[in-house]
Amino acid sequence: MHGLGNDFVVLDARAHPLVLTPAMTRAIADRRTGIGCDQLVVIEPARSKLSDAWMSLWNADGSQTSACGNATRCVAWLLMEQGGGDRVVIETRAGLLDAERRGDKLVAVDMGPARLDWREIPVAKAVDTLNMGIGIGALQNPVGVSMGNPHAVFFVDDVAKIDLAALGPVLEHHDFFPERANIEAAQVLSHDRIRMRVWERGTGITSACGTGACATLVAAARRGLTGRKADVILDGGTLSIEWLPDDHVLMTGPVALVAEGRLDSSLWE
């Protein structure tokens, strides 16, 4: 499946438990010898009576992550298709996420509250997360936001001129981010439109990042560059993001089902 080109291998482990290792994840995610994906997603039985299922997330490099907006939309759509309803609650390491159908393969997800304290992102020392003061080259002085995973949003005049492949990995692994960080380069086009490109922690450049789009809208609104609702235009398409009065962030966008099948165990042997 994919959301705006941010692609996933989704495994359903509700009936039969699945024990993944980082090596197995890397094998599946390899685009030449495996299936190929940005992230591996595992649907597991619900751990809370309030949720319909648990969702685990693995980056292509074998590391785990707590949140992924595009993956949440994909899993929500699968669960709604299977259950026949228009609303589901998905449980993640970042908390409970409410999702609802908004059209044919169009899903809205409440991604929870934006976390803005330096300890919640986290960063290595006490700073004002509105102006964190670090940077390399053309990317300077980001806004810090956590959407269950850490984001550093850098505002620039022209995202097309940013060498994200060179700057992204350096900033991801900067000592300032003890758990590494997702790196966004964002260009404000108008009061309700933002162009954004992303280097995802543990994966690299992706065509879209749901939590990154959420973090970017929050960062822009905090700086007074936009209102609290905007379209975030990514390499793979557009997400509608709204920072609600209760500080939760609502993300709406499409999902796509590409193929279904079975993995042969020889893939990781």
C-alpha positions as CSV (number, residue, x, y, z in Angstrom):
1,M,0.0,0.0,0.0
2,H,1.0,3.6,-0.2
3,G,-0.1,7.1,0.8
4,L,1.0,9.6,-1.8
5,G,3.9,7.4,-2.8
6,N,5.1,6.8,0.8
7,D,4.9,3.0,0.5
8,F,4.4,0.2,3.0
9,V,4.4,-3.6,3.3
10,V,1.5,-4.3,5.6
11,L,1.5,-7.6,7.5
12,D,-1.6,-8.9,9.3
13,A,-0.5,-10.7,12.5
14,R,-3.8,-10.7,14.3
15,A,-4.5,-14.4,13.8
16,H,-0.9,-15.6,13.9
17,P,1.8,-13.8,16.0
18,L,4.8,-12.6,14.1
19,V,8.2,-12.0,15.6
20,L,10.2,-9.6,13.5
21,T,13.9,-8.9,13.7
22,P,15.7,-5.9,12.3
23,A,17.3,-8.2,9.7
24,M,14.0,-9.5,8.6
25,T,12.6,-6.0,8.2
26,R,15.6,-4.9,6.1
27,A,15.2,-8.0,3.9
28,I,11.5,-7.3,3.2
29,A,12.2,-3.5,2.7
30,D,15.0,-4.1,0.2
31,R,13.8,-2.8,-3.2
32,R,16.1,-5.2,-5.2
33,T,16.0,-8.5,-3.3
34,G,12.8,-8.0,-1.2
35,I,9.4,-6.5,-1.7
36,G,10.6,-2.9,-1.2
37,C,9.1,-0.2,1.1
38,D,9.7,2.9,3.1
39,Q,8.2,1.2,6.2
40,L,7.0,-2.2,7.3
41,V,3.7,-2.1,9.1
42,V,2.3,-5.0,11.3
43,I,-1.3,-5.1,12.4
44,E,-1.6,-6.9,15.7
45,P,-4.5,-7.7,18.1
46,A,-5.8,-4.7,20.1
47,R,-4.2,-4.2,23.5
48,S,-6.9,-1.8,24.7
49,K,-10.6,-2.3,24.8
50,L,-10.9,1.2,23.2
51,S,-9.1,0.2,20.0
52,D,-9.8,-2.0,17.0
53,A,-6.1,-3.1,16.4
54,W,-2.5,-2.4,17.4
55,M,-0.1,-1.1,14.7
56,S,3.7,-1.6,14.9
57,L,6.0,0.4,12.6
58,W,9.5,-0.5,11.3
59,N,11.7,1.7,9.2
60,A,13.5,0.3,6.2
61,D,16.8,0.2,8.2
62,G,15.3,-2.1,10.7
63,S,14.7,0.5,13.5
64,Q,11.3,0.9,15.0
65,T,9.2,4.1,15.1
66,S,6.2,5.2,17.0
67,A,4.1,7.1,14.4
68,C,3.4,7.3,10.7
69,G,0.5,9.3,9.4
70,N,0.4,7.7,5.9
71,A,0.6,4.2,7.3
72,T,-2.2,5.0,9.8
73,R,-4.5,6.0,6.9
74,C,-3.7,2.7,5.1
75,V,-4.3,0.5,8.1
76,A,-7.5,2.4,8.9
77,W,-8.8,1.9,5.4
78,L,-8.0,-1.9,5.6
79,L,-9.8,-2.2,8.9
80,M,-12.8,-0.2,7.7
81,E,-13.0,-2.4,4.6
82,Q,-12.9,-5.6,6.6
83,G,-15.3,-4.4,9.3
84,G,-17.7,-2.5,7.1
85,G,-17.7,0.6,9.2
86,D,-16.6,4.2,8.6
87,R,-14.6,4.7,11.9
88,V,-11.8,2.8,13.6
89,V,-9.4,3.4,16.5
90,I,-5.8,2.3,16.0
91,E,-3.5,1.8,18.9
92,T,0.2,2.7,18.5
93,R,3.2,3.4,20.6
94,A,2.3,7.1,20.2
95,G,-1.2,6.5,21.6
96,L,-4.8,5.9,20.3
97,L,-5.5,7.4,16.8
98,D,-9.1,7.9,15.6
99,A,-9.7,7.5,11.9
100,E,-12.8,7.9,9.7
101,R,-13.7,7.5,6.0
102,R,-14.1,10.7,4.1
103,G,-14.6,9.3,0.6
104,D,-13.4,6.5,-1.7
105,K,-10.0,5.6,-0.4
106,L,-9.9,9.0,1.4
107,V,-9.2,8.8,5.2
108,A,-8.9,11.4,8.0
109,V,-6.9,10.6,11.1
110,D,-6.7,12.5,14.4
111,M,-2.9,12.3,14.9
112,G,-3.2,13.4,18.5
113,P,-1.7,16.6,20.1
114,A,1.4,18.3,18.7
115,R,4.0,18.1,21.5
116,L,6.2,21.2,21.6
117,D,8.3,21.0,24.8
118,W,12.0,20.3,24.1
119,R,11.8,17.2,26.4
120,E,9.0,15.7,24.4
121,I,10.7,16.0,21.0
122,P,13.4,15.2,22.4
123,V,16.4,17.5,22.0
124,A,19.7,17.4,23.9
125,K,19.2,20.6,25.9
126,A,16.6,23.1,27.1
127,V,15.7,25.4,24.1
128,D,12.7,27.3,22.8
129,T,11.5,24.9,20.2
130,L,10.1,27.7,18.1
131,N,13.7,28.7,17.3
132,M,16.1,25.9,18.0
133,G,19.1,27.6,16.6
134,I,20.9,24.7,14.9
135,G,21.5,24.1,11.3
136,I,23.8,23.2,8.4
137,G,24.2,25.0,5.1
138,A,20.9,26.3,3.8
139,L,18.9,24.6,6.6
140,Q,19.0,26.8,9.7
141,N,17.1,27.5,12.9
142,P,14.3,24.9,12.8
143,V,11.0,24.6,14.7
144,G,10.8,21.4,16.8
145,V,7.6,19.4,16.9
146,S,6.8,15.9,18.1
147,M,3.9,14.0,16.5
148,G,4.9,10.9,18.5
149,N,8.2,11.0,16.6
150,P,10.7,13.9,16.4
151,H,10.6,16.5,13.6
152,A,12.8,19.5,12.8
153,V,11.1,21.9,10.3
154,F,13.3,24.3,8.4
155,F,11.7,27.1,6.5
156,V,13.4,28.1,3.2
157,D,12.7,30.3,0.2
158,D,12.8,27.5,-2.3
159,V,12.6,23.8,-1.4
160,A,13.7,22.8,-4.9
161,K,17.2,24.3,-4.3
162,I,17.8,22.3,-1.0
163,D,20.1,19.3,-1.3
164,L,18.1,17.2,1.1
165,A,20.1,14.1,0.2
166,A,23.2,15.7,1.5
167,L,21.9,17.7,4.4
168,G,19.1,15.3,5.6
169,P,21.3,12.5,7.0
170,V,23.7,14.8,8.7
171,L,20.9,16.6,10.5
172,E,19.0,13.4,11.3
173,H,22.1,12.2,13.2
174,H,23.0,15.5,14.7
175,D,24.0,15.3,18.4
176,F,21.2,17.7,19.1
177,F,18.7,14.9,18.5
178,P,19.3,12.0,20.9
179,E,16.7,9.9,19.1
180,R,17.6,11.2,15.7
181,A,15.0,13.3,13.8
182,N,12.9,13.6,10.7
183,I,14.0,16.6,8.7
184,E,11.5,18.8,6.8
185,A,12.4,21.6,4.3
186,A,9.3,23.8,4.0
187,Q,8.4,26.7,1.7
188,V,5.3,28.8,2.6
189,L,3.4,29.5,-0.6
190,S,0.4,31.3,0.9
191,H,-1.6,31.6,4.1
192,D,-3.1,28.1,3.5
193,R,-0.5,26.3,1.2
194,I,2.9,24.9,2.1
195,R,5.4,23.1,-0.1
196,M,7.4,20.5,1.8
197,R,10.1,17.9,1.2
198,V,11.2,15.4,3.8
199,W,14.1,13.3,4.9
200,E,12.6,10.6,7.1
201,R,14.5,9.1,10.1
202,G,15.7,5.6,9.3
203,T,14.5,5.7,5.7
204,G,15.8,8.7,3.7
205,I,13.9,10.9,1.2
206,T,10.3,9.8,0.8
207,S,7.6,11.2,-1.5
208,A,5.4,12.0,1.5
209,C,5.4,11.9,5.3
210,G,2.1,12.3,7.2
211,T,3.5,13.2,10.6
212,G,6.0,15.5,8.8
213,A,3.1,17.3,7.1
214,C,1.4,17.7,10.5
215,A,4.6,19.0,12.1
216,T,5.2,21.4,9.3
217,L,1.7,23.0,9.5
218,V,2.1,23.3,13.3
219,A,5.5,24.9,12.9
220,A,4.2,27.4,10.3
221,A,1.2,28.4,12.4
222,R,3.5,28.8,15.5
223,R,5.7,31.2,13.5
224,G,2.7,33.1,12.2
225,L,3.4,32.1,8.6
226,T,0.0,30.4,8.0
227,G,-3.2,29.8,9.7
228,R,-4.0,26.6,11.6
229,K,-5.3,24.9,8.5
230,A,-3.4,24.4,5.2
231,D,-2.7,22.1,2.3
232,V,0.8,20.6,2.5
233,I,2.1,19.8,-0.9
234,L,4.6,16.9,-0.9
235,D,6.5,15.3,-3.7
236,G,3.8,12.6,-4.0
237,G,0.7,14.8,-3.6
238,T,-1.2,16.9,-1.1
239,L,-2.4,16.4,2.4
240,S,-5.0,18.6,4.2
241,I,-3.8,19.4,7.7
242,E,-5.7,21.2,10.5
243,W,-4.4,22.1,13.9
244,L,-7.5,21.9,16.0
245,P,-8.4,24.1,18.9
246,D,-7.7,21.3,21.3
247,D,-4.2,21.1,19.8
248,H,-4.8,17.8,18.1
249,V,-3.8,17.6,14.5
250,L,-6.2,16.3,11.8
251,M,-4.7,14.8,8.7
252,T,-6.8,13.9,5.6
253,G,-5.5,12.2,2.5
254,P,-5.7,9.2,0.1
255,V,-4.6,5.6,0.3
256,A,-3.8,3.1,-2.4
257,L,-3.8,-0.7,-2.4
258,V,-1.2,-2.0,-4.8
259,A,-1.0,-5.8,-4.3
260,E,-1.8,-8.6,-2.0
261,G,0.2,-11.8,-1.5
262,R,2.3,-14.1,0.7
263,L,6.0,-13.7,1.7
264,D,8.2,-16.7,1.2
265,S,10.3,-17.4,4.3
266,S,13.4,-17.8,2.1
267,L,13.4,-14.0,1.8
268,W,15.1,-13.7,5.2
269,E,16.8,-17.1,5.4
